Amino acid sequence: MRAIGLMSGTSLDGVDVALVETNGERIEAFGPSGYRPYTTDERAVLAQALADAAAISDRTERPGAVAEAEAIVTDAHAEAVERFITDHGLRADDVDVVGFHGQTVLHRPGDRLTVQIGDGPALARRLGVQVVYDFRAADVAAGGQGAPLAPTIHPVLVRALDLPRPLAVLNLGGVGNVTFIGADGALVAFDTGPANSLMDDRLLRETGEAFDRDGAIAASGAVDPAALARLMDHPYFDVAPPKSLDRNAFDAGATDALPLADALATLAAFTVESVVRAAAHLPKPPTLWIVAGGGARNPTLLAGLRDRLQAEVKTADAVGLSADALEAQAFAVLAVRSLKGLPLTYPGTTGAPRPLTGGALARP
């Protein structure tokens, strides 16, 4: 099947689009990918929606800015797909399904509550293509963490590559998550901690810039050991997986008094150390770490990971994958798996009680 996957992650930067030909169990061909950034005004509404979503107690509620943000998310995803189809000479009937993750605004699996805004039926009507959405709800309702979801697909994505095992796929978006793939096919996955979100939030507040390009500001600063120690003194790091995070589970208060460069240096070190702590929960030390997401574009983070993990660290691009499109590609495959009733989550990835399918289907 020809599937388009869409991903708008916790970095709140924009919408990734990727085309994949797949039967849900193997990749037949990777197609092109694209990106539609959120505007400054859209990001501001999404940031307010994250704050307002803390009041949600039922996943159908849309308090404060959440309703406006849902309309923005739906429109932005529609525009991203429409532009992608036009740019690559496609028609709507060339696409069998769209996998629409939406935007996570609240994630409290302990309360069996997770909210990804975005109107799947409206998107299907506008695009004229069936849409699979609401991927996490079934897993959370069954007692799983509902996250991370992409690890189910990481073994599919790396299957044709000549890579050592065990290996780890590390996605550094707003929040970090790791997938361990063992030599025997063992699969373990969980959220590692903050990745870019705390750095991005500080930079946006102080400069209006969306992210620290090439990690240059962080590289110019000095890590504050005391602040780093306070950041690492969080109970999450000692919890055994499966486990997952809300974007707002951590705050950068320990760095608030630091100058911008020192704050970003310390927060970058925090991301690195959270991955090091995560590695201690893996069944074996990975021979290779593959880094995807925005963090793969940050030399400061990559240098820190290479130094502290004492293992080979490569970007997804360097091994023949796409650092930018990997998550969107995963949701293309997950959409096909949902259509076929195949599992999206497993006990080793989300703590689900058994392999579970999921997702809701909207037809045009």
C-alpha positions in Angstrom: 0.0 0.0 0.0 1.1 3.6 -0.6 0.8 5.5 2.7 1.6 9.0 3.8 2.7 9.4 7.4 2.4 12.7 9.3 4.2 13.6 12.5 4.0 16.8 14.6 6.2 16.1 17.6 6.8 17.7 21.0 9.3 20.2 19.6 6.2 22.1 18.1 8.3 23.0 15.1 6.1 21.8 12.3 4.7 18.8 10.3 6.8 16.1 8.8 5.4 14.3 5.8 6.7 11.0 4.3 5.5 8.6 1.7 6.2 4.9 2.1 5.1 1.8 0.1 4.6 -1.0 2.7 2.4 -3.9 3.6 2.8 -3.1 7.3 5.5 -5.7 7.9 8.2 -4.6 5.5 9.2 -1.5 3.5 8.8 -2.0 -0.2 10.0 1.5 -1.0 10.7 4.8 0.6 9.2 7.7 -1.2 9.9 11.5 -0.8 9.5 13.4 2.4 8.5 17.0 3.2 8.0 19.5 5.9 5.5 22.3 6.7 6.8 24.5 9.6 4.4 26.1 12.1 4.4 29.9 12.0 5.4 31.9 15.1 1.7 32.7 15.8 0.7 29.0 15.4 3.5 27.9 17.8 2.3 30.5 20.3 -1.2 29.0 20.2 0.1 25.5 20.5 2.3 26.5 23.5 -0.8 28.0 25.2 -2.7 24.8 24.4 -0.1 22.7 26.2 -0.6 24.9 29.3 -4.4 24.8 29.1 -4.5 21.1 28.4 -3.4 20.5 32.0 -7.0 21.0 33.0 -8.3 18.2 30.9 -9.9 15.3 32.8 -11.7 13.7 29.8 -10.0 13.2 26.5 -12.9 14.9 24.6 -12.5 18.2 26.5 -10.9 21.2 24.6 -10.5 23.9 27.2 -8.9 27.3 26.6 -6.6 27.5 23.5 -6.9 23.7 22.9 -9.9 24.0 20.6 -8.1 26.7 18.5 -5.0 24.7 18.5 -6.9 21.6 17.2 -8.1 23.6 14.2 -4.6 24.9 13.5 -3.1 21.4 13.7 -5.8 20.0 11.3 -5.3 22.8 8.8 -1.6 22.6 8.9 -1.5 18.9 8.3 -4.0 19.3 5.4 -1.9 22.0 3.9 1.3 19.8 4.3 -0.3 16.9 2.5 -1.8 19.0 -0.2 1.5 20.7 -0.9 3.3 17.4 -0.8 1.0 15.8 -3.3 1.3 18.7 -5.7 5.1 19.0 -5.3 5.5 15.3 -6.2 3.0 15.1 -9.0 0.6 12.8 -7.1 -3.2 12.7 -6.9 -5.3 11.9 -3.9 -6.2 8.5 -5.3 -2.5 7.6 -5.6 -2.5 7.4 -1.8 -4.2 4.5 0.0 -4.1 5.9 3.6 -2.8 8.8 5.7 -1.4 8.1 9.2 -2.2 11.2 11.2 -0.6 11.3 14.7 -1.9 14.8 15.6 -0.3 16.9 18.3 0.1 15.5 21.8 -1.1 18.1 24.4 -1.5 15.9 27.4 0.0 12.5 28.3 -0.9 11.0 31.7 -0.9 7.2 31.1 -1.1 6.6 34.9 -4.5 8.1 34.7 -5.3 6.3 31.5 -5.4 9.7 29.7 -3.7 10.8 26.6 -4.8 13.5 24.2 -3.6 14.1 20.6 -5.5 17.0 19.0 -6.3 17.0 15.4 -9.6 16.2 13.6 -9.1 13.0 11.7 -12.6 12.9 10.0 -12.2 16.5 8.9 -8.7 15.7 7.5 -10.1 12.7 5.6 -12.9 14.8 4.1 -10.6 17.6 3.0 -8.0 15.3 1.5 -10.3 12.7 0.0 -8.2 9.9 1.5 -8.9 7.6 4.4 -7.1 8.6 7.5 -6.0 6.6 10.5 -5.7 8.7 13.7 -5.8 8.5 17.5 -3.1 5.8 17.6 -2.4 5.9 21.3 -5.8 5.6 22.9 -6.4 1.9 22.8 -3.0 1.1 24.4 -3.6 3.6 27.2 -7.1 2.3 27.8 -5.7 -1.2 28.2 -3.1 0.0 30.8 -0.2 0.6 28.5 1.9 3.7 28.3 0.7 4.6 24.9 4.2 5.7 24.0 6.6 5.5 22.3 4.9 4.1 19.2 7.6 4.4 16.5 9.7 1.5 18.1 7.3 -1.0 16.6 8.4 0.1 13.2 12.1 0.7 13.9 13.0 -3.0 13.3 11.1 -2.8 10.0 13.0 0.3 9.0 16.5 -1.1 9.8 15.8 -4.7 8.6 17.5 -4.3 5.2 20.5 -2.4 6.5 23.8 -4.1 7.4 24.0 -2.9 11.0 25.4 -4.5 14.1 23.2 -5.8 16.9 22.3 -4.9 19.6 21.6 -1.4 18.4 19.6 1.5 19.7 17.5 4.0 17.8 17.4 7.2 19.7 14.9 9.8 18.6 15.7 13.3 20.0 12.6 15.4 19.4 11.1 17.5 22.1 11.1 14.4 24.3 13.7 11.7 23.8 12.9 8.0 23.3 15.0 4.9 22.7 14.4 1.6 20.9 16.7 -1.3 21.8 16.8 -4.0 19.1 18.6 -7.1 20.3 20.6 -9.7 18.3 17.7 -12.1 19.0 15.1 -9.6 17.9 14.3 -8.5 21.5 12.5 -5.1 21.5 12.6 -2.7 24.4 11.5 1.0 24.2 10.7 3.9 26.4 11.1 7.7 26.8 14.5 8.8 28.0 13.7 12.3 29.2 13.7 15.8 27.7 15.6 16.2 24.4 15.2 19.6 22.8 12.1 20.9 24.4 13.7 22.7 27.4 16.4 24.2 25.2 13.9 25.3 22.6 11.5 26.8 25.2 14.3 28.9 26.8 15.6 30.1 23.4 12.2 31.0 22.2 11.4 33.0 25.3 14.7 34.9 25.3 15.4 35.4 21.6 12.3 34.4 19.6 14.3 31.8 17.7 12.8 28.3 17.5 16.0 26.3 18.2 19.7 26.5 18.7 21.0 26.1 15.2 23.9 23.6 15.1 24.0 23.7 18.9 26.2 26.8 18.5 24.9 28.7 21.5 25.2 25.7 23.8 28.7 25.1 22.5 29.7 28.6 23.5 28.5 28.1 27.1 29.7 26.3 30.2 27.8 23.5 31.9 26.8 24.3 35.5 27.5 21.1 37.5 25.2 22.1 40.4 22.3 22.9 38.1 22.8 19.7 36.1 22.8 17.7 39.3 19.5 19.2 40.3 18.0 18.4 36.9 19.1 14.8 37.1 17.7 14.5 40.6 14.3 13.4 39.2 12.6 10.1 40.1 11.8 9.3 36.5 15.3 8.2 35.7 15.2 5.4 38.3 11.9 4.0 37.1 12.2 0.8 35.2 10.6 0.7 31.7 8.1 0.7 30.2 7.6 4.4 30.9 6.7 7.5 29.0 6.6 11.3 29.6 4.4 14.3 29.1 6.2 17.1 27.4 5.8 19.2 30.6 7.0 16.5 33.0 10.3 18.3 33.5 11.1 22.0 33.9 14.3 23.9 33.5 14.0 25.9 36.7 17.5 24.9 37.8 18.9 26.9 34.9 16.7 29.9 35.0 19.3 32.1 36.7 22.0 31.1 34.2 23.0 33.2 31.2 21.5 31.9 28.0 24.7 30.1 26.7 25.3 28.4 30.0 21.7 27.4 30.4 21.7 25.8 26.9 25.0 24.1 27.6 23.6 22.7 30.8 20.3 21.6 29.3 22.2 19.9 26.4 24.3 18.1 29.0 21.0 17.2 30.8 19.7 15.6 27.5 22.9 13.6 27.2 22.9 12.4 30.8 19.3 11.4 30.6 20.3 9.1 27.7 23.2 7.7 29.7 20.8 6.9 32.5 18.4 5.3 30.0 21.2 3.1 28.7 21.4 1.5 32.2 17.9 0.2 31.7 18.6 -1.6 28.4 19.2 -5.4 28.4 22.7 -5.0 27.0 24.9 -2.1 25.9 24.2 -1.2 22.3 27.0 -1.6 19.9 25.6 1.3 17.8 23.3 4.2 18.6 21.4 5.7 15.6 20.2 9.3 16.3 17.1 10.7 14.6 15.0 13.8 15.1 16.1 17.4 15.6 18.9 16.3 17.9 20.6 14.6 15.0 21.2 18.2 13.7 22.9 19.3 16.9 26.7 18.7 16.9 26.8 19.6 20.6 24.4 16.8 21.6 26.1 14.3 19.3 29.5 15.1 20.7 28.2 14.7 24.2 26.6 11.4 23.4 29.7 10.0 21.8 31.8 11.0 24.8 29.4 9.7 27.5 28.0 6.5 25.8 31.4 5.1 24.9 29.8 3.5 21.9 29.5 4.2 18.2 27.0 7.0 17.6 25.7 7.8 14.1 22.9 9.9 12.7 20.1 8.2 10.9 21.2 9.8 7.7 24.7 8.3 8.0 23.3 4.7 8.0 20.9 5.2 5.1 17.8 6.3 7.0 16.3 9.8 7.3 16.9 11.7 10.6 14.1 14.1 9.7 11.5 11.8 8.2 11.9 8.7 10.4 9.0 9.3 12.7 6.6 10.3 9.8 7.7 7.1 8.0 6.9 5.1 11.1 3.3 6.5 11.2 2.8 5.6 7.5 3.6 2.0 8.4 1.6 2.2 11.6 -1.5 3.3 9.6 -1.2 0.3 7.3 -0.8 -2.0 10.3 -3.9 -0.5 11.9 -5.9 -1.1 8.7 -4.8 -4.7 8.8 -5.4 -5.2 12.5 -1.7 -5.8 13.2 -0.2 -4.9 16.5 1.0 -1.3 17.1 2.3 -1.8 20.6 3.8 -4.7 22.6 4.6 -5.4 26.3 8.2 -4.5 25.6 7.5 -1.1 24.0 4.6 0.4 26.0 3.9 -2.2 28.8 0.7 -3.2 27.0 -0.8 -6.4 28.5 -0.4 -8.1 25.1 0.3 -7.1 21.5 -2.4 -4.5 20.7 -3.6 -2.9 17.5 -5.1 0.5 17.6 -6.0 3.7 15.7 -9.3 5.0 14.5 -10.3 5.1 10.8 -12.0 8.1 9.1 -13.2 7.7 5.6 -13.7 10.7 3.2 
